Amino acid sequence: AHTFGRSQCQFFSQRLNDTNPDPTLNPTYLQTLRQACPPGGNPSRLNNLDPTTPDDFDNNYFTNLQNNSGLLATDQMLFSTSGADTVAIVNRFANSQAAFFDSFAQSMIKMGNLSPLTGSNGEIRADCKRVN
């Protein structure tokens, strides 16, 4: 869950372009990010995925999406994609921390019940995007 965690400038700086910034970014948040990740700045600098309560497990991440303050484009698309099923989910979780906590707990239980591939049937990837 992106309710806490961080991302490097290099993974979202394309959204901050001076001539064509991402239109889904809140203008105030855009300026904050431009100060944190200026052109030619450190691409490895870390920024909070949840700028409101970065160290708390809560539902503010979803409220941030409603305010167009999602750090990663893929996160903001959960709310900013017109007609997407995810908009209702973002709204539900933003309006009810209990609903978010319930859903998160159910998901963790479901993932915990998955049987991982072991031995020669599975692999630990050196790069999660590529098969070894």
FENZI-V621012 format. One record per residue. N is the residue number from 1. RES is the residue in one letter. SS is DSSP state (H for helix, E for strand, C for the rest). PHI is phi in whole degrees, 0 to 359 (999 if undefined). OMEGA is omega in whole degrees, -180 to 180 (* if undefined). Layout:
n/res/ss/phi/omega
N/RES/SS/PHI/OMEGA
N/RES/SS/PHI/OMEGA
This chain:
n/res/ss/phi/omega
1/A/C/999/-179
2/H/C/271/177
3/T/C/290/167
4/F/C/214/-176
5/G/C/126/-176
6/R/E/218/177
7/S/E/222/179
8/Q/E/283/179
9/C/H/310/-176
10/Q/H/300/-177
11/F/H/268/177
12/F/C/218/-175
13/S/H/299/178
14/Q/H/297/178
15/R/H/283/-172
16/L/H/260/-175
17/N/C/317/-178
18/D/C/300/-175
19/T/C/271/-177
20/N/C/211/-179
21/P/C/290/178
22/D/C/301/-177
23/P/C/292/179
24/T/C/276/-179
25/L/C/275/173
26/N/C/304/-176
27/P/H/304/179
28/T/H/293/178
29/Y/H/294/177
30/L/H/303/180
31/Q/H/296/178
32/T/H/299/-180
33/L/H/291/178
34/R/H/296/177
35/Q/H/290/-179
36/A/H/286/-175
37/C/C/228/-179
38/P/C/289/175
39/P/C/305/-178
40/G/C/81/179
41/G/C/282/-179
42/N/C/289/-179
43/P/C/292/-179
44/S/C/266/-180
45/R/C/300/-177
46/L/E/269/177
47/N/E/228/-177
48/N/E/291/174
49/L/C/293/176
50/D/C/242/-177
51/P/C/288/-176
52/T/C/278/-180
53/T/C/226/-170
54/P/C/296/-176
55/D/C/249/-180
56/D/C/246/173
57/F/C/272/-177
58/D/C/209/-177
59/N/C/260/-179
60/N/H/297/175
61/Y/H/307/-178
62/F/H/287/175
63/T/H/296/177
64/N/H/301/178
65/L/H/298/177
66/Q/H/298/180
67/N/C/269/-178
68/N/C/59/179
69/S/C/238/173
70/G/C/275/-177
71/L/C/294/-178
72/L/C/268/180
73/A/H/302/-179
74/T/H/296/176
75/D/H/290/-178
76/Q/H/298/179
77/M/H/297/177
78/L/H/301/-179
79/F/H/252/-172
80/S/H/269/179
81/T/C/271/-177
82/S/C/304/178
83/G/C/83/-179
84/A/C/290/177
85/D/H/300/-176
86/T/H/290/180
87/V/H/300/179
88/A/H/296/179
89/I/H/293/177
90/V/H/302/-180
91/N/H/298/-180
92/R/H/296/-179
93/F/H/290/178
94/A/H/294/-178
95/N/H/274/-177
96/S/C/214/177
97/Q/H/298/179
98/A/H/298/178
99/A/H/297/178
100/F/H/297/-179
101/F/H/300/179
102/D/H/300/-178
103/S/H/296/179
104/F/H/297/180
105/A/H/299/179
106/Q/H/298/180
107/S/H/294/179
108/M/H/295/177
109/I/H/297/180
110/K/H/299/179
111/M/H/294/179
112/G/H/295/180
113/N/C/270/177
114/L/C/288/177
115/S/C/261/-179
116/P/C/288/174
117/L/C/287/-178
118/T/C/235/178
119/G/H/59/-178
120/S/H/283/178
121/N/H/279/-178
122/G/C/225/178
123/E/C/207/170
124/I/C/259/-174
125/R/C/283/174
126/A/C/288/176
127/D/C/228/-172
128/C/C/299/-179
129/K/C/275/-174
130/R/C/228/173
131/V/C/289/180
132/N/C/298/*
